[in-house]
Amino acid sequence: MLPNKSILGWREWVGLPKLGIPLLKAKIDTGARSCALHTFSLETFDRDGTQWLRFDLHPIQMRQDIVVRAEAPIIDQRLVTDSGGHQEYRYFIQTDLTIAGKNFTTEISLTTRDTMRFRMLIGRNALNGRFTVDPEQSYMSGEHSKSRVVKLYRQ
């Protein structure tokens, strides 16, 4: 292992600070190429000649009462094939991702993940050269209680 690589487990707490998401449980998936974020109520709009998205998300699993509304410029729309072989066109945004004390910019596709256990999937493009994944571990960067995370969103 290279000395500056952090070790991640198969699931970790991450942050999306520019989207107003202090903590979000994510699955680390080296089999996925890109990151995916659970969103709903997507709305496109124009801001200073640039196409943007306004969207909502439930940052905490099984808590439909907590909703975050976010906005970001659209960087692309691409055909994505999920692990079940289903294809859909998704909007992509670029935003900061914080994980294991590292903050960097990455691309994220927006999709409905209602039936998925995790609100976010972290793919290998975001992990590229920064982390080593130990699939036998969880929350290597720290664990947070659900009540603590709920309090963050209630402030």
Backbone torsions as a table, in degrees:
resi	resn	phi	psi	omega
1	MET	NA	138.7	176.9
2	LEU	-71.8	145.7	-172.9
3	PRO	-63.4	-26.6	-176.2
4	ASN	-98.5	10.2	177.4
5	LYS	-92.2	132.0	174.8
6	SER	-87.6	153.0	177.0
7	ILE	-98.0	130.1	176.3
8	LEU	-113.4	153.4	171.7
9	GLY	-91.3	-175.3	-178.0
10	TRP	-73.5	-15.4	172.7
11	ARG	-139.7	143.3	-175.9
12	GLU	-147.7	160.4	170.7
13	TRP	-88.9	132.4	-179.7
14	VAL	-129.4	166.9	175.2
15	GLY	-129.5	149.6	174.1
16	LEU	-126.3	76.4	-169.7
17	PRO	-59.2	-37.7	-179.4
18	LYS	-70.6	-16.5	178.4
19	LEU	-99.6	1.6	-179.6
20	GLY	77.4	28.4	-179.2
21	ILE	-113.2	97.9	-178.5
22	PRO	-71.9	-38.6	179.1
23	LEU	-145.1	139.3	-178.4
24	LEU	-151.4	132.3	178.1
25	LYS	-78.1	128.5	-177.3
26	ALA	-129.6	148.0	173.1
27	LYS	-92.8	131.6	177.2
28	ILE	-91.6	119.1	-172.0
29	ASP	-131.2	97.6	-179.4
30	THR	-71.0	-12.3	176.1
31	GLY	-81.5	-18.5	178.0
32	ALA	-89.7	139.6	179.7
33	ARG	-74.8	-48.4	-173.3
34	SER	-117.4	170.1	175.9
35	CYS	-84.2	150.8	177.0
36	ALA	-136.0	138.2	-179.4
37	LEU	-123.0	134.4	178.1
38	HIS	-70.9	122.6	177.6
39	THR	-140.8	164.3	172.7
40	PHE	-151.6	170.5	-178.8
41	SER	56.2	47.1	178.2
42	LEU	-70.8	135.3	179.7
43	GLU	-140.0	124.2	177.2
44	THR	-88.6	148.6	175.9
45	PHE	-155.0	163.6	-178.9
46	ASP	-101.1	132.2	175.2
47	ARG	-133.6	111.2	179.0
48	ASP	53.8	41.4	177.2
49	GLY	80.7	6.5	179.5
50	THR	-117.1	139.7	177.4
51	GLN	-78.0	128.5	179.4
52	TRP	-121.8	164.5	172.8
53	LEU	-120.4	138.9	169.0
54	ARG	-114.2	132.0	-175.8
55	PHE	-150.7	160.2	177.2
56	ASP	-113.6	155.5	173.4
57	LEU	-151.1	152.8	173.0
58	HIS	-98.8	104.8	-173.7
59	PRO	-75.3	-15.6	-177.0
60	ILE	-118.1	128.9	-179.8
61	GLN	-54.7	136.9	176.1
62	MET	58.5	28.4	175.1
63	ARG	-129.1	82.5	-179.3
64	GLN	-71.1	-15.5	-178.3
65	ASP	-78.0	-15.1	179.5
66	ILE	-104.6	117.3	-177.1
67	VAL	-128.0	134.4	173.0
68	VAL	-113.5	130.4	174.1
69	ARG	-102.0	130.9	-177.2
70	ALA	-133.7	162.3	176.6
71	GLU	-136.5	145.1	177.7
72	ALA	-159.0	150.3	175.1
73	PRO	-69.7	144.0	176.2
74	ILE	-77.8	128.8	175.6
75	ILE	-102.2	-21.0	-179.3
76	ASP	-172.6	167.0	169.2
77	GLN	-134.8	123.1	-173.5
78	ARG	-134.1	156.9	173.4
79	LEU	-81.1	123.4	-178.4
80	VAL	-119.4	136.4	175.4
81	THR	-105.4	122.6	-179.4
82	ASP	-83.4	178.7	-175.3
83	SER	-64.6	-20.2	177.2
84	GLY	-89.5	2.4	179.1
85	GLY	87.5	1.3	178.8
86	HIS	-79.4	139.9	-179.7
87	GLN	-111.7	142.5	174.2
88	GLU	-152.6	150.2	173.2
89	TYR	-80.7	130.8	-179.7
90	ARG	-125.8	147.1	169.7
91	TYR	-77.7	144.2	174.4
92	PHE	-118.3	138.8	173.7
93	ILE	-122.2	169.0	175.3
94	GLN	-125.3	128.0	-178.8
95	THR	-152.7	170.9	178.3
96	ASP	-78.8	141.1	176.6
97	LEU	-124.0	130.3	176.7
98	THR	-113.1	124.9	179.6
99	ILE	-151.6	132.1	178.4
100	ALA	52.3	41.2	177.5
101	GLY	77.8	1.9	178.4
102	LYS	-108.2	140.4	178.4
103	ASN	-123.4	127.9	-179.5
104	PHE	-153.5	164.3	179.7
105	THR	-92.9	138.3	179.6
106	THR	-147.4	162.0	175.3
107	GLU	-88.6	142.5	-179.7
108	ILE	-137.0	132.2	173.7
109	SER	-89.2	149.5	-179.7
110	LEU	-109.1	129.2	-176.4
111	THR	-155.7	165.8	175.0
112	THR	-84.8	122.4	179.4
113	ARG	-121.0	34.5	-178.2
114	ASP	-54.6	-37.1	-176.4
115	THR	-88.5	-1.8	-178.7
116	MET	-93.5	150.4	-177.6
117	ARG	-73.1	-27.1	-176.8
118	PHE	-115.0	140.8	179.7
119	ARG	-71.0	-21.4	-177.9
120	MET	-142.3	146.9	175.0
121	LEU	-118.8	128.5	177.8
122	ILE	-102.6	114.6	-178.7
123	GLY	-91.0	174.2	-173.6
124	ARG	-66.7	-26.4	178.4
125	ASN	-62.6	-36.3	178.0
126	ALA	-73.9	-32.3	-177.7
127	LEU	-77.6	-21.0	-171.1
128	ASN	-36.6	105.4	173.8
129	GLY	76.0	-5.0	-175.7
130	ARG	-99.1	-29.4	-170.6
131	PHE	-138.0	156.6	167.3
132	THR	-113.9	137.1	-178.0
133	VAL	-106.2	126.8	174.5
134	ASP	-106.6	103.8	-174.7
135	PRO	-67.4	-9.6	177.1
136	GLU	-87.5	-6.5	-175.4
137	GLN	-111.1	160.7	174.3
138	SER	-137.1	145.8	172.9
139	TYR	51.2	47.9	178.7
140	MET	-64.6	-24.1	-179.4
141	SER	-93.0	6.7	177.7
142	GLY	120.7	147.1	-179.8
143	GLU	-110.9	149.2	-179.2
144	HIS	-131.9	138.9	177.6
145	SER	-74.0	152.1	179.2
146	LYS	-61.1	-38.1	-179.8
147	SER	-64.8	-37.3	177.4
148	ARG	-65.2	-42.1	-179.3
149	VAL	-67.1	-41.9	177.7
150	VAL	-59.3	-42.1	178.7
151	LYS	-59.7	-36.7	178.0
152	LEU	-59.2	-37.1	-178.0
153	TYR	-85.7	-16.2	179.8
154	ARG	-88.2	-11.4	-178.3
155	GLN	-69.2	NA	NA
